[in-house]
Amino acid sequence: MTATISLSSQMRLAVMRLSRRLRQQSVGDITQSQLSALATVERAGALSLGELAEIERVAPPSMTRIAARLEERGLLARTADVSDRRIARVAITGEGRELLEETRTRRDAYLATRLAAMTPEEQEILVRALPLLER
């Protein structure tokens, strides 16, 4: 049991550090919550703010603020729902897509640089571990 706890602690720390370093590779002054919401809208298409809040697992008032910031920056566009004008829908803009692509490119480059510094054997260990980490 102690070995499992030690492994879980080590893994948690490694994943947290990697996550923090990848977040630092974001383009522009954007929060992780904003980036996540933007990526969700890109993937899912136009969503109501309520749907987006549910997918992102945040309170609707929080999502309203996040979407407002993204809209102010021209990364999201808000429109009224065609069937119910009281509902606002948000869709990603071209600028939003560009920001996501640039952020993804920077993050991939960051990882590629670190992977290139590893031996082929170390890279193979990571390749074999990926299915376990994804599961």
N, C-alpha and C positions, 0 to 999 in steps of 0.2 A: 504493500500500500504506500509506503514512504517513497519508493521509487516512482510510482505513478504521480504522487503529489509533486515531487521534485520536477518530473518531466512536464507536468501541466503548468507549473510556475515558470519554468524556463521557456516553454512554448508561448505562454501568455506574454511574457516580457519581450520575446523576439518579435512576435506578431505586432505588439503595440509599438515597438520602436520602428519596425518597417512601415507600419501604417502612418506614423507621425512623419517619417522621412518622405513618404510618398505625398502626403498632404502638403508638405512644404514645396512640392514641385508644381503646385497649382499656378495657373496664369492669372495675373491681376489680383485685385483685392476682393476675393470672394470667399465666403465661409464654406465649410464642408456641408452644412445644411443646404445652402443655396446651390452648391454644385450637385449634390445628390438630387434635389428637386428638379434641377435643369436636366440631368441625365434621365430621370424618370419620365419627364415630359417628352424628351427626345425618343425614348424607347416606346412609350405607350401612345403617343399622339396627344391631341388636344384633350384636356381633362378639366373637370370642374375643380374648384379649389377644395371642395369636400372630398372628392375622389383622390386628389393628390395628397391631401392631409392623411387620409386613411392608408394609402400605399406607403407613405413616408413615416407613418406611425407618429404623427405629431398632432397637437391640438389644432383645430381649425383656425383660431386666432393667430397662432404662430405661423401657420402656412400662409395666411393672408399677408402677414408682414414680410415673409420670405419672398412671396410672389411679387409684392409691391416693389421690393428692392431690385429684383431681377427685371421687372418691367421698367423701372426708372433707368436702368442701365441699358435698356434695349435688347435684353437677352430673352425675354418672354413678351408675348403680345396677348393682351386680354380682350376677349370679345364676349358679347352677350350670347347665351344659348339661343338657338333658333326656335326651339319649342317652348322655352320658358325664359323670358328676358330677365327674370330676377336672378338667374344663375350665371355666374361668370365662368368662362372657360379660358384656359391659358394654353398657348402653343409656343413652341420654341421658334426663335427668329434665326435668320442667317448668322447674325453675330453670336447668338447663343451656341449654334452648331460649331462655329469657328473656335470659340473659347473652349468648348469641350474637346475638340480635336487637338488643339494646341496643348491642353493640359494632359491629355492621354499620351501625346507624342513625348512630352517632357518626362512623364512618369516612366514610360517604356524606355526612354534613353537612359534615365537614371538607373533602372534595373539592368539594362544591357551592359552598362559600364561596370557595374558591380559583378555581374556574371562573367564578363570577359576577364576579370582579374582572378577568377577561380580556375583550378585545374580541371581538365576534362573529367577526372574521377569525381570531383566535387559537383560538377554540373550534372553528371549522371545520377548522383545521389538525389539531387533536387528533382530531376525528371521523374525518378521512381517514386518520390514522396508526393508529388503533385496530386495524384488520384486520392491519396489518403487525406491530404489537406482539404481538397474539394469536398470530400465526403463528410 
